[in-house]
Amino acid sequence: MAITRQKKEEVVKDISKELEASKVVIFTDFKGMDTPSILRLRNEVRESGGRYVVVKKSLLKRVLDEKKIEGINPIDMEGQVAVAFGMSDAVATAKVVNTIRKELEKPAIIAGLMDGKVLEMDEVIQLASLPGRDELLAKLVGSINAPISGFVNVLGGTLRSLVYALNAIKEQKN
C-alpha cells in the first residue's frame, strides 16, 4: 500500500529529528527476522534509551541528503533497512543490537553514524565492545575510593599492631 506524500513528509521529519537527537545511528538489515525477534530488539533498544525503526530506503536517503551526510547511501544497502537510534547512550544501543545479532545471527549490521562520521560494521561492533556508562562510572568510583580504602587499612594496621602489643604485655604479666 502506497503512503501519501503528506505521510512521507511526516516520516522524513520524524527521522530527521531522531537523527539530530541521536548519539549513534546503526543501520541494520532485518531481512529474515520474525516478528517476535524484531519486537524483542525494539524493546531492548528502547530500554537502552533508543529507538528501532523500519524505514523505507528512499525516505532515509532523503533525510541523509537533507543533512548533507555523505559516505552512506541507503539505496545501495542490501536487504530491508531498519535503523537503531541511540539517544542516551551510544554504547548501550550498539551493545543491544550486537548482542541480538550474535544470538540470532540477525539483524546484519550494515553501517553506522556517530558524530557525523560514517562507521563501518567492524567499527560498530568495536563500539559495542566498549564498557557501558554504568560500568565506567563504577570503575571511576572504585578508583576514587581506592586511596581512601588504603589509608583506612594503614590506620587500622597501626591500631591492630598496638592491640597485639598490649595483648602480648597482658599475657606476659599473667
Salt bridges, closest charged atoms under 4 A:
GLU9 OE2 - ARG5 NE 3.44
GLU18 OE2 - ARG51 NH1 2.53
GLU20 OE2 - LYS67 NZ 2.18
GLU44 OE2 - ARG40 NE 2.99
ASP65 OD2 - LYS61 NZ 3.25
GLU103 OE1 - ARG40 NH2 2.56
GLU123 OE2 - LYS117 NZ 3.29
GLU135 OE2 - LYS139 NZ 3.92
